[in-house]
Amino acid sequence: MWHCHCGWPGWLPLPHAGPHVMALSGYCHFAAIYRTSPVGLKIARFKELTHEQHAILQKLAWETVSRYPHAGLPVPQDPKSEPAKKPPAGLRVMSGGHSWSTENSAPLCGAAGISGHKKITGINGNRIDDVKPLLEKGEIDVYVWQHSSVGPEFPKFLPTLVELGPKHNPNFRVLMQMPWLVHDGRKDVKLPEEYETTDLAEYQTKMEAYRKQQEAYVDEVNAKAGKRVVFLVPLVVDFHHLHAEVEDFLRSVVLQGDSEALE
């Protein structure tokens, strides 16, 4: 993914996300889980980011999730609409996957006035035998899969989640994080600065193809279930839009600095 200077360093230093992508992904997960905008929420995480950077990432997250059909918002949302006056009820959330996990909605729930949020811990979310007892009791509202792959092998137990979850909890959902491409989809990247040479148009094309594969898989799973149970959590669907947003921010910083220098 894109690596940028001027206060936006380390978007993706090697396969794991830097703080900017971690924050963006967290905002996207919150928006998908609670179907609520993260815009304007203040949290004491990722302090290496400025308030302006948080604001941009929150805006991007809500624009992306609210407009993306596979994220599962009941109706298309106007990203500029006013936030709901009454916060949604808290949900019981379990995560599975590996070190690409970025969902951490608790601080955002606190900032949004959402009470009752519970992140289920102490149970291996990658072992279906450990998860099944909670599914059978209807004690999971949202299962979040965060991995570098989405498909029949990741996770293999998705059919069990889709079968048992809604059977015991009609509001049960599975959210699958749409992964970024390891090493920008290139085989020659060894150093963080080499991400500077990534061709964004080529990257966008690869991500489009990968997105369509994931959507087709989720559509197939939901068709077999007879209802929509599995949804996708997008990070950024259009990387050119992301690039433009950050360029606008950097330009405003430069202009502000020039203005202050003239005073």
C-alpha positions in Angstrom: 0.0 0.0 0.0 0.9 3.6 -0.3 3.8 5.0 1.8 3.8 8.8 2.2 6.0 11.4 3.8 5.0 14.8 5.3 3.4 13.5 8.5 1.9 10.3 7.0 4.8 7.9 7.3 4.6 4.1 7.4 1.2 3.4 5.8 2.4 -0.1 5.4 5.9 -0.9 6.5 6.2 -4.5 5.3 3.0 -6.7 5.4 1.6 -5.4 8.7 -0.2 -2.1 8.9 1.3 1.1 10.3 -0.7 3.3 12.7 -2.6 5.1 9.9 -4.0 1.9 8.4 -4.6 0.5 11.9 -6.6 3.5 12.8 -8.5 3.6 9.5 -9.3 -0.1 9.8 -10.5 0.3 13.3 -12.8 3.1 12.2 -14.1 1.0 9.3 -14.8 -1.9 11.7 -16.7 0.3 14.1 -18.8 1.7 11.3 -19.6 -1.7 10.0 -20.4 -3.3 13.4 -22.5 -0.5 14.7 -23.6 1.0 11.4 -22.7 4.3 12.9 -20.4 7.1 11.8 -17.1 7.4 13.6 -16.7 11.0 12.5 -15.9 13.4 15.3 -15.1 10.7 17.9 -12.1 11.3 20.1 -10.1 8.4 21.4 -6.8 8.1 23.2 -5.2 5.7 20.7 -2.7 6.2 17.9 -1.3 9.4 19.5 1.3 9.6 16.7 -1.5 10.8 14.5 -2.7 14.4 14.5 -6.3 15.4 15.1 -6.5 16.4 11.4 -5.3 12.9 10.3 -7.8 11.2 12.6 -10.5 13.4 11.0 -9.5 12.4 7.5 -9.4 8.7 8.4 -12.8 8.8 10.1 -14.3 10.6 7.1 -12.8 8.1 4.7 -14.0 5.2 6.8 -17.6 6.4 7.0 -17.7 7.3 3.3 -16.4 3.9 2.3 -18.5 1.7 4.6 -21.7 3.7 4.3 -21.6 3.5 0.5 -20.4 -0.1 0.1 -23.3 -2.6 -0.3 -21.5 -5.6 1.0 -20.8 -3.8 4.3 -24.5 -4.4 5.1 -25.9 -1.0 6.2 -29.6 -1.4 5.8 -30.0 1.5 3.4 -27.3 3.7 1.6 -26.3 6.4 4.0 -25.4 10.0 3.2 -21.9 10.3 4.5 -22.7 14.0 5.3 -25.9 13.2 7.3 -26.2 14.0 10.9 -25.3 11.2 13.3 -28.2 9.3 15.0 -29.4 11.1 18.1 -29.8 7.8 20.0 -26.7 5.6 20.1 -27.3 1.9 19.2 -27.3 -0.8 21.8 -23.9 -2.5 22.6 -23.1 -5.7 20.9 -21.1 -8.9 21.9 -18.2 -9.1 19.5 -15.8 -12.0 18.9 -12.7 -11.9 16.7 -10.8 -14.6 14.8 -7.9 -14.5 12.4 -4.3 -13.6 13.0 -1.9 -10.7 13.6 -3.8 -8.5 11.1 -6.5 -8.0 13.6 -7.4 -4.3 13.9 -10.9 -4.3 15.4 -11.0 -2.5 18.7 -14.4 -0.8 19.0 -14.5 -0.4 22.8 -12.8 3.1 22.9 -15.0 4.3 20.1 -18.1 3.0 21.8 -17.2 5.0 24.9 -16.7 8.1 22.8 -20.0 7.5 21.0 -22.0 6.9 24.1 -22.7 3.2 23.3 -23.1 1.2 26.4 -23.1 -2.6 26.7 -20.3 -3.3 24.1 -18.5 -6.5 25.0 -15.4 -7.8 23.3 -15.4 -11.6 24.0 -12.0 -12.7 25.2 -10.6 -15.7 26.9 -11.8 -18.0 24.0 -9.8 -19.0 20.9 -11.9 -17.4 18.1 -10.0 -19.6 15.6 -11.2 -22.9 17.1 -14.8 -23.6 16.1 -15.1 -26.1 19.0 -14.4 -23.3 21.4 -16.8 -20.9 19.6 -19.7 -23.3 19.2 -20.9 -23.3 22.8 -21.4 -19.5 22.6 -23.1 -19.7 19.2 -25.5 -22.3 20.6 -26.3 -20.0 23.5 -26.9 -17.1 21.2 -24.2 -15.1 23.0 -22.3 -13.7 19.9 -23.8 -10.9 18.0 -20.9 -10.2 15.6 -18.0 -12.5 14.6 -15.2 -10.5 13.0 -12.7 -12.4 10.8 -9.4 -10.5 10.3 -6.9 -12.3 8.1 -4.7 -11.8 5.1 -7.0 -14.0 3.1 -10.8 -14.3 2.6 -12.2 -17.5 0.9 -13.2 -21.1 1.4 -10.1 -21.8 3.4 -10.2 -18.7 5.6 -12.0 -19.5 7.8 -12.8 -23.2 7.0 -15.5 -23.1 9.7 -17.5 -20.3 8.1 -20.4 -22.7 7.2 -20.7 -23.6 10.9 -20.8 -19.9 11.9 -23.5 -19.2 9.2 -25.6 -22.2 10.3 -25.4 -22.0 14.1 -25.2 -18.2 14.6 -28.6 -17.1 13.1 -30.2 -20.3 14.4 -29.7 -19.2 18.0 -29.4 -15.4 17.5 -31.5 -13.9 14.6 -29.3 -10.8 14.6 -26.0 -12.7 14.3 -23.6 -11.4 11.6 -20.2 -12.3 10.3 -17.9 -9.5 9.2 -14.9 -10.3 7.2 -12.1 -7.8 6.9 -11.1 -7.2 3.3 -7.3 -7.5 3.4 -4.8 -5.3 1.7 -2.3 -6.9 -0.6 0.9 -8.2 1.1 3.9 -6.1 -0.2 1.4 -4.2 -2.4 0.9 -7.3 -4.5 4.6 -7.2 -5.5 7.3 -9.8 -5.0 10.3 -7.5 -5.1 9.6 -5.3 -2.0 12.1 -5.6 0.8 12.4 -2.2 2.4 9.7 0.3 3.5 10.9 3.0 1.2 10.3 0.7 -1.8 6.6 1.2 -1.3 7.2 4.7 -2.8 7.5 3.1 -6.2 4.2 1.3 -6.1 2.0 2.1 -9.1 -1.3 3.2 -7.6 -3.3 2.5 -10.8 -1.8 -1.0 -11.0 -2.5 -1.5 -7.3 -6.1 -0.4 -7.7 -6.6 -2.9 -10.6 -5.3 -5.7 -8.4 -7.5 -4.7 -5.5 -10.6 -4.5 -7.8 -10.0 -8.1 -9.0 -9.5 -9.2 -5.4 -12.6 -7.4 -4.2 -14.7 -9.1 -6.8 -13.4 -12.5 -5.8 -14.3 -11.8 -2.2 -17.8 -10.4 -3.0 -18.5 -13.5 -5.2 -17.5 -15.8 -2.4 -19.7 -14.0 0.2 -22.6 -13.8 -2.2 -22.4 -17.6 -2.7 -22.3 -18.3 1.1 -25.3 -16.0 1.7 -27.2 -17.6 -1.1 -26.8 -21.0 0.5 -27.8 -19.6 3.8 -31.0 -18.1 2.4 -30.3 -14.7 4.0 -27.5 -12.2 4.4 -25.3 -13.3 7.3 -21.8 -12.6 6.0 -20.6 -9.0 5.2 -17.4 -7.4 4.1 -15.5 -4.7 5.9 -13.8 -2.5 3.3 -10.8 -0.3 4.2 -10.6 1.9 1.1 -12.3 0.9 -2.1 -10.8 3.6 -4.2 -7.1 4.3 -3.5 -7.0 7.2 -5.9 -9.7 8.9 -3.7 -7.5 8.2 -0.7 -4.5 9.7 -2.4 -6.5 12.8 -3.3 -7.8 13.2 0.2 -4.3 13.1 1.7 -2.9 15.3 -1.0 -5.6 17.9 -0.2 -4.6 17.7 3.5 -0.9 18.1 2.8 -1.7 21.0 0.5 -3.7 22.7 3.2 -0.9 22.3 5.7 1.6 23.9 3.3 -0.8 26.8 2.5 -1.4 27.3 6.2 2.4 27.3 6.9 2.9 29.8 4.1 0.2 32.0 5.4 1.6 31.9 9.0 5.0 32.8 7.6 3.7 35.9 5.9 2.0 37.2 9.1 
